[in-house]
């Protein structure tokens, strides 16, 4: 019987800027009595990647500009936070009181450009955490380290939680991908009754992220790494950037 196993890796320490994240993840896997297997996909929460890469911003250091002040007045948000969000964004998609939806510099549309305060250790001055500069490159670096140290080729998906415009609730999505197709093109394959699929492209990396999110959680679970085992997918190298719908195909602009 086909089956997929999700294994939350316990004992991952609190990550600080400059930590060797891939090394710490392998140590946690070993300490739990686990061993990575060829074909495993390692789902890693974006926050630990951002923390290791030092993507903290202290709001006390931010001086908001006129646009940030205007948007802050319209949304009721801290102008300093809005300034950080705008710096991480290409454009504003929608705004209203308490809501700021933007197109992130990486191309996807999300609330607050992924700038977040949850699960961020605070100092005397309020800090927020940004997304990695290049999540696909971060995923590649982690995968290559694991391959060098263990000889095992795994896939890596860096995950985040996003809302959806027409449904309530957040779900896991892929921000960075290495070692597997992010988008699985199944056009041209027959369905159960012989019909040739015309439009079917599977967001494989997003499905991995959503599945891993069931164990990662959203609050104080403290499980930022999940091994996804038994997943069947075609060989290939993908990027999370492959999942971004081009603006030319955006019917809601």
Buried (B, 14 or more C-beta within 10 A) or exposed (E): EEEEEBBBBEBBEEBEEEBEBBEBBBBBBEEBEBEBEEBBBBBBBBBBBBBBBEBBBEBEEBEBEEEBEBBBEBBEBBBBBBBBBBBBBBEBBEBEEEBBBBBBBBBBBBBBBBBBEEBBEEEEEBBBBBBBEBBBEBBBBBBBBBEEEBEEBBBBBBBBBBBEEEEEEBBBBBBBBBBBBBBBBEEEEEEEEEEEEEEEEBBBBBBBBBBBBEBBBEEEEBBBBBBBBEBEBEEEBBBBBBBBEEEEEEEEE
